[in-house]
């Protein structure tokens, strides 16, 4: 059976499963649409949350960014994982105890203000739409490769699939679909990693293989460091960026994680307050299975691609054009070329494709000596690395088909969760909560589905020209959530002094300064040719756009406390409400807000 047919079988079977589950678990009420009827088991919710969380950025993009940068990009792992610790300890149980459907509803009630609720809706939409761009980008890449079509058409097909199961199923359908998607994506991520770890180190556990030795007896990381430095790149295991920026970036990802609306919404689906804590704990367990494997996948993929481009070592000759065209080990390159995400050019007509860092002075001299004319691997989109990894390592066809299904499961699961958060903000917080409070449940449910459909259209349009690689686009969304939503939630739970004026001013200030920093440095990043994320010359010292969320959060806290101190105190009934939410009575059933 040819590879294309295998891909269709795996992807088609997984999609049939998702849509079947959505039909079986179709939401029939607003409670089921927004919170799955609050009847999800903590283990089930933990698995669904992990799938919601491990998006295209985690499955497709993160290992690629680690592969091409090395140690510095381990901050993605630290920030995203650490954020769940914050969420489990500081937010999840208290928000569940409050008993509302959405983050915006909590902020509106806690700060006794419809204005605060509306500002929270705006912050939620900005962060969620930015986040969903990265997911749709991943959908387009995965579909484009495995259906062997342009990424544009892959994006459109993926949008139709999301529409089919997310719009009708709501949170109830999405929850059980995400459980299936987690099983698919973790299997698809782990099996190729085990194969490749066995190939390179003989160790079936990738995380241990990363620190093992290759067949030659040389430690894998030592060998990788030697190859990449020979090619003029920075040492893989060395820190070669700004420590300040790395700390701020990690912090931005952490507090952004704890402030993401589509993740927080998952903790509204469990029956009891104590279940919210257990859900967060189980989520960490399920996430760890992928996140402990990702560094090994990145390092091994970088070693494989480097050795493929220089089959005789860097002291020998680069791969030949003839080899790429005829050798089965290089067939993956021709397939990926069709997507527009991989390209090469024999610039000097010597029959070789040189791959090296052409910004390196020593290599420039070597290039002149050998008749090279710059790096001839003209395009290598880092988002393709995990999906291409099984092909690069010449793994069996069924593994490649499984990875196809896994990559799509990761992107679609998070896209569905984000779209649900967006639709809930529009239908429940904006329409039902503000504009048409007398709306019937049936009308609200219809509005939620229509707003989700509209959000899918917007996500597709923006996903056609994303502001960077999938993980970088997602990092921006985390920064926006960190600067706007997280401080409001923290102050709403742990401070009775913050009043409605302070909360509104803080959210607007945090969001505004973060957006301003991004746009001043990048330009309007949906305009072609302004969407590169090199961050070569940050505006504020070494602080990159993707790291500014932590500073935006500090601005939010400072403005909120200052304005609250200059205005009326919080009413006593709100203080009593906050105290009642903080009382650690997690064993009982939460008082429902509806």
Secondary structure, 3 states (H helix, E strand, C coil): CCHHHHHHHHHHHHHHHHHHHHHHCCCCCHHHHHHHHHCECHHHHHHHHHHHHCCHHHHHHHHHHHHHHHHHHHHHHHHHHHHHHHHHHHHHHHHHHHCCCCHHHHHHHHCCCHHHHHHHHHHHHHHHHHHHHHHHHHHHHHHHHHCCCCHHHHHHHHHHHHHHHHHHHHHHHHHHHHHHHHHHHHHHHHHHHHHHHHHHHCCCCHHHHCCCECCCCCEHHHHHHHHHHHCCCCCCCCCCCCHHHHHHHHHHHHHHHHCCHHHHHHHHCECEHHHHHHHHHHHHHHHHHHHHHHHHHHHHHHHHHHHHHCCCCCCCCCEEHHHHHHCHHHHHHHHHHCCCCEECCCCCCCCEECCCCCCCHHHHHHHHHHCCCCCCCCEECHHHHHHHHHHHCCCCHHHHHHHHHHHHHHHHHHHHHHHHHHHHHHHHHHHHHHHCCCCCHHHHHHHHHHHHHHHHHHHHHHHCCCCCCHHHHHHHHHHHHHHHHHHHHHHHHHCCCCCHHHHHHHHHHHHHHHHHHHHHHHCCCCCCCCCCCCCCCCCECCECHHHCHHHHHHHHHHHHHHHHHHCCCCCHHHHHHHHHHHCCCCCCECCCCC
